[in-house]
Amino acid sequence: MRDRTAGTTEHRAYIGSFTSAGGLGVTTAAVDPVTGALTPLSVTAAEDPSYLALDRDSGLLYAVSETGRGAVAAFRPTADGLTPLGAAAPVGGSGPTHLSVAGSRLLTANYTSGDVSSLPLAADGSPRGPAAVLAHRGSGPDADRQEGPHAHQVLPDPTGRWVLSVDLGTDSVRVCALDGDSGALRLHSETRLTPGNGPRHLAFHPDGKPAYVVNELRPLLTVCRWDAEAGGLEPVREVPVLSEARSGAVRDYPSAVVASPDGRFVWAAVRGADVIATFSLADGAEEPRLTGVADCGGHWPRDLAVDPSGRRLYAANERSGDITWFDVDPRTGHPRLAGSMAVAAPTCVVFG
């Protein structure tokens, strides 16, 4: 993306971090177009920006503040890093873990309060209140993690007609319509997944039909069929994200799922095992086949991102304090560790 303020074509990466765990906020890094290597440029203060989203139309970067008084903030990329656009806006929920842009609205998934929020965007792209909040209802069989709803992700479908929210606490994905006048989210349907799976994040196949849900409480990938016309999500099958069950004191907690831009592969990050699982889609987009796992190069990969070219993967290893990047084999899709950059308590990576 061209830097609209600085007038350059330098590739950038933006990295969120937990300031409550020693992180510094949002790190801006230069991305080498040949090697994919990251070089830190600057740090912008923000409170626990655990997830970031870049609006391709405006070029603005948005960040959640994953705190009890959940908020969102907007930043404009500049030659020196990021410039805040006014004060952070409250989301009307607590512990927001994810956000996305849907037209003229900013959406957040609020984990602690178990709801999703919709905020209007001003003419300059900054978020404004009050937020319209849709509460989730329900629970799951895991008494420690599913005592109530825990919305973990919210995103528009590829057509922009629907909004999907993934809820770890209720083992379900909700499909909502976004009211064009009020900006409120209206529940359209709810898809129940296997009880106790704890769905965390969803990624669409590039053709917009299959959707892949990575589950946090069981190391499984749920393949779903998406009907954009009806606004319906249908589970098709579950696929293990590890080649064999692991025993021991450390549980495995899958965290992120991404699909390659060419639609040939799906990757999932798994905390505990600290690996990146590769799935081939050679048998069909609804039939991912696990073909290998690779060490993530650090500890506790909270997020996984594929660069726009699809040639590299980047893992945000929260507990080892680094971002690692991998060259992707164009034939097999398997990642090979190519480098790392130190970032305290990193949470996510997005590309500009």
N, C-alpha and C positions, 0 to 999 in steps of 0.2 A: 504494500500500500504506500502511496506517496504521502510523505509528511506534508500536510497542507500548510502548516505554519512555516516550517523551515525551508520548504521548496526542495527537499532532497528525496532520493529514492532509496535511502538506507533502510534495510530491513531491521525491524525491532521486535523484541520479545518483552513481555511484561509479566512479572512474577509476583504473586501475592505471598504473604507470609503472616504467621501468627506473632503479632507483637507481644502478646501475653506470654509467649514462650521464647522470647529473645529475638524475634524478627524485627526488621526495621520499617516495614510498610510495603510499598510497591517498588520493586527494583525494575528499572529500565535497562535493557541490555541490547547491544548491537549483535546482529546475527550475520556471521560470515556467509555470503551467498554460495560459496564453493564448498566449504567444509561443514557448515552448520554450527561452527563453534560460537559460543556466547562470550561476550566481553561486557562486564558491567559498566554502565555509564553514569547512572545517578540513582538516588533513592528518594522517594516522595513519602512523606509521613501520612499514615492512615492507620486507624485502629482496627487491628485484626481483620485485614482484608483477605478473607479466606477464599473468596472467589471473585474473578474478574470477567468482564464481558466487553468486547470491542464492537461497537456499532459500525458496520462497514459503510453505511450511508453518510453518517455525520463525521466519522473518524474519531469519535469520542470513546474514552475508556470509562467503564463503570465498575465500581467495587462495592461489595457488601461490607458491612462492619458486623462480624459475627459476635455480637455481645447481647447482654440481656435487654438492652434498649435498642435493638436492631435498627440499622440505618443503611442508606446507600449514598454514595458520593460519585460525582462526575469529574473527569479530568480531560484536559485537552493536551494531546501530544505536541511537544515543541522540540526545537533543536537541542535543548538542554535536558529534556526529560518530560515532566508532566506538570501542568498548571491546573490547580483546582478551580472548578466552576462553582463558586459559592459554597455555602455550608452543606453538610450532609443532611439528608432528609430522613425522618423516621419512617419505618415501614409498617408500623402498627402491629408488629409481631416481634418475637425474640429469637435470637440465634439464627439469623438468615445464613444459609450455607450455599446458596446458588442464586444466580440472577440471569436474566436474558432480556433482550429488547424485542417487543412485539409492536410494530408500527410506531405509534406515538406514546406507547406505554412502556414502563419498566416493570418487570415482574421479578418477584423474589420468592424463594421457598424458605420458610421459616421453621427450622428444625425443632427448636425447643417448644414453641407455642403450637406447632402442628397446624400451620395454615399457610396460605399463599397470598401475596399482596400484589396489587396493581397500582402504580403511581403514574400520574401524568408527567409528560416531559414539556418543559417550557420551550419557547422559540429558540433559545440558545442551546437546548439539549439538556439542561440541568433538571434533575428530578424535583417535583413539587408535591406537597401534601394537599389534602389528606389522602392517605392510601385507602383504597377499597380492599377489604380483607375477606377472603373466603375461608371459613374454618373447615378443617377435615374432621371426620368422626370415625371412631373405631379403635381397635387394638389388635394385638397378635398374640401367639402362644408363648413368646419369649418374655417372661415376666420382667427381666432386667432392661430390655431394650424396646419392648413393644407394649408397654403399659398404656399407651395412648398414641395418637397420630404424631408422626415425625416427618413432615414434608422435607425431602432432601434435594429435589431438583424440580425446576419448572422451565418449560421451553415451548415455543411455538412449533407446530408441525411444519413440514417443508412447504405446504401450500400457504401457510400464514392464516388459515381459516380457524384452526383450533389451537388450544393451549393444553399441554399435557403436564401433569404434576405427578412425580414419583414419590410414594410415601413408604418409608421403611417401617413405620410403626403399624400400619394397617395392611401390609402385604398387598398393595393395590396401586394401580395407575389410574388417575382421574383424567377424564377428557372434559374440557370446559370450553364454552364459547365466551368471547370477549365482547362485551357490549360496546358498540361504537360510540355511543353518546356519553354514557357514564363511566366507561372504562372498567366496570365491574365484571368479575368472572362469574359465569353461571354454569353450574354443574350440568353436563350433558349425559355422561355415562361414567361408570366405574368398572374397571377390569380387575377381578380378583386373581392374584397369583397364588402359588403354593404357600399355605400357612407356614410361617417361620422362616421364609427365605430372606426377608428384609431387603426388598428392592431399593437400590441406591441411585443409580444413574441409568439413563437410556440414551442410545444413539441410533439415528436412522441410517439405513443404507442409502447411498447416493441416489438410488432411483426412487426413494421416498416411500417404498412399500414395506419391506421388512423393518422391524425395530428390534434392537438388541438391548435387553435389560440386564445389567450386572447386579447380582444380589450380594449384599454385605454379610449376612448372617450364615449363609451357606455358600460354598464356592461353586456357584452355578451361574451360567448364562441362560436367560430365558429368551427364546426367539419368539417374536410376535408378528402377526400379520396386521398391517395398518390399512384401514379403509378410509381414505380421506373424504370420500363422498358422504359416507354415513357417520363419520366421526367415531369409528369403532376400532378397538384394539383386541385382537384375539391371540391368546397364547397358543403356540404350535408345539414347541418342544423345549426341553431343558438339556443343556450340555455342560459337563464338568469343565471348570477352568484350570484344573490341575490334572496331570496325567495319572496320578494315583493318590489315594487318600493318605494324609499325613497324620501321624500320631505324635503326642507330646503335649507339653504344657502350653505352647504357643498356638493359638487358633489362627486360622487364615481368614482375612477380611478383604475380599475384593473391593476395589474402590472406584475404578474408572473404566470406561469402555469407549473405544473410538473405532471408526471404520475408515479404511483407506479411500482417498478421493476417487480411485479408479474402480472401487467396488469389489476388489479381489480378496481383501483381507479384513479381519477384525482383530483388534488387540484389547486385552484386558490386563490391568495392573492388580496385583494381589499383595496386600500387606500380610506380614507374618512369614509367608514363604518368600516374600520380597522378590517377586518375579514378574515378568511380562509374558503373558500367554499369547500365542499366535494361533489364529483360526484361519484356515483356508476356506474360501467360498467357491472352490472349483466345482463342488457337487451341487451348487445352487445357493442363492442368497438366503434361503430359509434353512439351509443345512450346513452350518459352520462345522468344520472338522478341526479339532485340536491337533496341531502339527508340531508343537514344541513350546518349551518355556525357556526364558533367558533370565539370568540374574539382572536385577534392576540397577546394579552398580551402587546401591546405597541401602538405606534402611527405611522402611515404611513408606512406599510410594503412594502418596495421597492422590496424585493426579497424573494423568497421562495425556499427552497432546501430540498430534501429528502435524507436521508443518504443511503449509498449503500445497507443496509439491508432492507430498506423500512419500518422499524419499527418506525422511527421518522421523524418529520418535523422541520425545522429551519426557522425562519422568521427574516429578517434584518429590524428592525423598525427604519427608518431613523430619524424621528423627535423626538422620545422619547429616542433615543440613547441607544438601547439595541438589543441583539440577544436573542430571546426566542425559546425554544424548546418544543416539544410536543411528547408525546407517542401516537402512532396510534393504535386505536382499531382494532385488526386483523379481526374482523367480519364485522364491519360497515365502517371502514376507518376513523372514526371521530377522530380528534386530541384532546388530553387533555393536557393542559399546565402542564409542568413538571419542568421548571426552566428558568432562564435568566442570562445574563452576560452583564455588561455595556460596550458599545463601542460607542464612539462619532460618530454620523452621518454615521452609517453603510449602505452599499449599496448592498452587496452580500456576499454569503457564498459558498465555495466549499470545498470538502473533499479530503484528501490525504491518 
